[in-house]
Structure formats: structure tokens, C-alpha cells
Amino acid sequence: MIRTIAMPADTNPAGDIFGGWLMAQMDLAAGNAAARRARGRCATVAVEAITFLSPVRVGDEVSLYAQILSTGRSSLRIRVEAWRREREGEHTNRVTEAVFTFVALDATGRSRPLPPA
């Protein structure tokens, strides 16, 4: 889980938080889950159907939750949900979801098998 605050520098021309910023935060959350499970370096290789459900506003607290869905020989599929809590209140709602695929890498940057769980 990662928690951060959406800042003015992260806005799009409409004044909402830029979708690319949110996707980057989701990639960090998924990458952290992947690296912990792989016990080492991993790389993002795919993002499946990212869905933006509602906007994030400046000052909102954004929480990102990652869950490993499945593993292969060297790959991991990780679902990430992003939730927002409004700046001045306790209302929360899910704002974005996606599935990321990562591959475990060795020291030379080549794929390597995942260690036993």
C-alpha cells in the first residue's frame, strides 16, 4: 500500500489530477508488491485496461492497494486499485483500477525465475 497527497503540480489543463501521474503512482505500488514477492528487481511489461472511474482533486489523499493475482515462471500479474479521500472530510471512493504485469530480472536485466513463495 502507498499513500500520497495529490499536489497542484500534478494537474491537467482542466485542473484535475493528471491521469499519467495516477498511473505512475499505481506502477510504484505494483512494483513494490512485485519486488517483495520476487525478492529483487522487476520490470513493468504490461498494463491491462486501466480504468479511470472518477477524478482526483488537488489535496486529496490517494491510497493505492496492490494484490498479486497470479504468478508464472518469472512473471506476476498484480491488480491495483487507487482510492481517494477528499481533503476536508472522510468520504472515500475508488478512482482507478488496472492490472499490471511484471517480470523478475537478474543482475544482467534478463528474466529470472521467481523464488518459491
N, C-alpha and C positions, 0 to 999 in steps of 0.2 A: 504494500500500500504506500502511496505517495500522497502528500497533501501540500498544496501550494496556494498562493493568492494570485488571482488574475490582475495584472497591472496595466496602466494606461498605454505603456509602450507595446502591448500585445494586441492592440485593437486593429480592426479593419477599417476601411473608409466609412462604414455605417456606424462605427462606434462600439460594435460588439467585439468580443474577443475573437481573433483570427483563428479560423479552423486549423491552420497549419501549426499554430502554437499548441493547440489542444492535442493534435495528433502527435507532436513531438513529446509532450508530457506522457501520453499513452505509451509511446515507444519506450520511454525511460522505465515506466512501471513494468511493462512486459519484459524488457531487457534485464531488469533486476531479478524478476522471477526466473527467467531462463538461466542467467548466470549462477544463481543459487542452486538450481536443480542440476545444471551441467558441471558445477564446481569449477567454473572457469569462463573463458572468453566465448562469446556467442555473437552472431550477426543476424540482423533482421534480413529475411529473404523475401517475405511477402506480407501484405496486409489485405485481408479479405473484407470486402463490403463494409467499410467504415460508414456508420450511420450517425448523422448529426440530428438529434431529436429536438433540441431547443437551445437558444443562445445562452452564452455565459457573459455576464456583465463585469465591468471593472469593479474590483473589490470583492467579488465572490470568492469564497473558499472552494477550491476544486480538489476533490478526493478521487484518486484513481485506484481501482481494485483489479488485480490480475489473478487469474486462475488457470492453471495448466489443464488443458482439455485432454491432450494425448501426447504421446512421445513415440518416436520412431527410433531407428538405429542412432541417428545423430541429430534428429530434428525434434522440435517441440511446437505444438500449437497452443497458443495462450489467448484466452478471452480477456479483454479489458473493458471495464465499464468506468465512465467518468461521471461523477455526481457533483452538483454544485449546491452550496449553502449560501443563501443570499447574505450580503454583508451585514444587514441590520435585522437579523431575525434568525429563526431556526428552520424555516422552510427549506427542504431539500428536494431535488429531483434529478433523475438520470438525464444526462445531456448528450452523451455519445457512447457508442459501443462499437467494438471491432474485434476481429480475431487476427493475431499476429503469428507468423511462423518464423522461428529462429533455427539456426544450425549451430551446433557446438563446434568450435575451432581449436586446432592445436597451435603451437607456437609459430608455425610457418604460415598460418592462415588457411590451412586445409581442414575440411570437415574431419571430425573425430567421433568415435562412439561416445554416447552418454555413459557415465558411470552407473552402476546399479543404484536403484532408488534407496 
